[in-house]
């Protein structure tokens, strides 16, 4: 009975850094999307004072839409590339044999 709990608890021994690295290897476009999101938000905050005649709410809405669009685009591109690689790699491996 003790061995069952040891096996199930072994996944909790993984640290936060190693878990993040493992997840990034499984889906590399998610950290890219997160980094892009952070970069767009930082740029929007930097340009906040020099927005000209644009209202604050409009500026913030544009930055939110840009950041969300970058994240969705990165995730969509990652999924598309994953589907393409799953489709073509078995065919190419079959033709090479």
C-alpha positions as CSV (number, residue, x, y, z in Angstrom):
1,X,0.0,0.0,0.0
2,X,2.9,2.3,0.7
3,X,4.4,1.7,-2.7
4,X,1.2,3.0,-4.4
5,X,1.4,6.3,-2.6
6,X,5.2,6.6,-3.3
7,X,4.6,6.3,-7.0
8,X,1.7,8.8,-7.1
9,X,3.6,11.3,-5.0
10,X,6.7,11.1,-7.1
11,X,5.3,13.7,-9.6
12,X,5.1,16.2,-6.8
13,X,8.8,16.1,-6.2
14,X,9.4,18.1,-9.4
15,X,10.4,21.7,-8.7
16,X,8.8,24.8,-10.3
17,X,11.8,25.5,-12.6
18,X,12.0,21.9,-13.9
19,X,8.3,21.8,-14.4
20,X,8.3,25.0,-16.4
21,X,11.2,23.7,-18.6
22,X,9.4,20.4,-19.1
23,X,6.1,22.2,-20.1
24,X,8.0,24.5,-22.4
25,X,9.5,21.6,-24.2
26,X,6.1,20.0,-24.7
27,X,4.5,23.2,-26.0
28,X,7.2,25.7,-27.0
29,X,4.8,28.3,-28.4
30,X,3.0,28.9,-25.0
31,X,6.1,30.5,-23.4
32,X,6.6,32.5,-26.6
33,X,3.0,33.7,-26.3
34,X,3.6,34.6,-22.7
35,X,6.8,36.5,-23.5
36,X,5.0,38.4,-26.4
37,X,2.2,39.3,-24.1
38,X,4.6,40.7,-21.5
39,X,6.5,42.6,-24.1
40,X,3.3,44.2,-25.6
41,X,2.1,45.2,-22.1
42,X,5.5,46.7,-21.3
43,X,5.5,48.6,-24.5
44,X,1.9,49.8,-23.9
45,X,2.9,51.1,-20.4
46,X,6.0,52.7,-21.8
47,X,4.0,54.6,-24.5
48,X,1.2,55.5,-22.1
49,X,2.4,59.1,-21.6
50,X,2.9,59.8,-25.3
51,X,-0.5,58.5,-26.6
52,X,-1.5,61.9,-28.0
53,X,-5.2,62.7,-28.2
54,X,-6.2,59.1,-27.6
55,X,-8.3,58.4,-24.5
56,X,-6.7,56.3,-21.8
57,X,-9.5,53.6,-22.2
58,X,-9.0,53.3,-25.9
59,X,-5.3,53.0,-25.5
60,X,-5.7,50.3,-22.9
61,X,-8.2,48.4,-25.1
62,X,-5.8,48.5,-28.0
63,X,-3.0,47.1,-25.9
64,X,-5.2,44.4,-24.5
65,X,-6.4,43.3,-27.9
66,X,-2.8,43.3,-29.3
67,X,-1.5,41.2,-26.4
68,X,-4.4,38.7,-26.6
69,X,-4.0,38.5,-30.3
70,X,-0.3,37.7,-30.0
71,X,-1.0,34.9,-27.5
72,X,-3.8,33.4,-29.6
73,X,-1.6,33.7,-32.7
74,X,1.3,32.0,-31.1
75,X,-0.8,29.1,-29.8
76,X,-2.6,28.7,-33.1
77,X,0.7,28.7,-35.0
78,X,2.1,26.1,-32.6
79,X,-0.9,23.9,-33.0
80,X,-0.8,24.2,-36.8
81,X,2.9,23.3,-36.9
82,X,2.3,20.4,-34.6
83,X,-0.5,19.1,-36.9
84,X,1.7,19.5,-40.0
85,X,4.6,17.7,-38.5
86,X,2.4,14.8,-37.3
87,X,0.9,14.6,-40.8
88,X,4.1,14.7,-42.9
89,X,6.7,13.0,-40.7
90,X,5.1,9.5,-40.9
91,X,4.6,9.9,-44.7
92,X,8.2,11.0,-45.2
93,X,9.5,8.2,-43.0
94,X,7.4,5.7,-45.0
95,X,8.7,7.0,-48.3
96,X,12.4,6.9,-47.1
97,X,12.2,3.2,-46.2
